Amino acid sequence: MDGKINILLVEDNKDFAKLVQVYLRRFDAERFVVTWKENHSEAMAFLKDTPNVDIVLMDYFLPGKTGLEIAREISTAYEHIPIVFLTVNRDFSLALELMKLGAAEYLVKEEISSPVLPKTILSVIEKHQLRDRLMNLEISRQRLRTIRETLSAVVEDFELPLREMQKLTEALRQQSSEALPGNYLTMIGDNLRRIVDKLDKLKTLKEDKTVRYIKDIRMLDLS
């Protein structure tokens, strides 16, 4: 995993927020970019205006809306962003509650001075990216299966008349029909071969790949 990691830290304690930034900078000065927000409204406003947040570090105890409530809101609006909770102590019931919410991990605040924090951030992002890749792969696989099933009957309906047209075109070419000069027969034959070739590719479609056609319309890439 290369490049900078953009972190949103939601924490009402200014001194602790500074410590998080200091320890992450100490671990890798160029890697971690931390933006600190004190409360719910600031955090949500930042997420709305900043599409490239990679991970959220969330304090559990916050004034107004709790970290749990804010995390629910973030997970609903920005499900692609993993959340790591920072708590004052290890509590099994709290951990269970956070996992049910879908939090990626939770750490005790005492651990921020150790390599545990940056390593956890890197691990969570890597796992999240892997999960997204696997999910996209499965979606693509399901789409491909649906496309194949949908096209199967359609292709069969087109194949027989196209094959007959090819035979007819070849027969006319051999007869040197005056009504259809050779160049027209060649053009018809070439177009028929192109259509048959596309149908053959549809029958053996192995990749869910599309290209832009018009505006937001996309079409299958059979090149």
BELMO-V565066 format. One record per helix or strand. SS is the DSSP state (@ for helix, = for strand). FROM is the first residue (numbers start at 1). LEN is the number of residues. If there is no record, write none. Layout:
BEGIN
ss=SS from=FROM len=LEN
ss=SS from=FROM len=LEN
END
This chain:
BEGIN
ss== from=5 len=6
ss=@ from=14 len=14
ss== from=32 len=6
ss=@ from=40 len=10
ss== from=55 len=5
ss=@ from=67 len=11
ss== from=82 len=6
ss=@ from=92 len=10
ss== from=105 len=4
ss=@ from=109 len=5
ss=@ from=116 len=60
ss=@ from=182 len=22
ss== from=210 len=5
ss== from=217 len=4
END
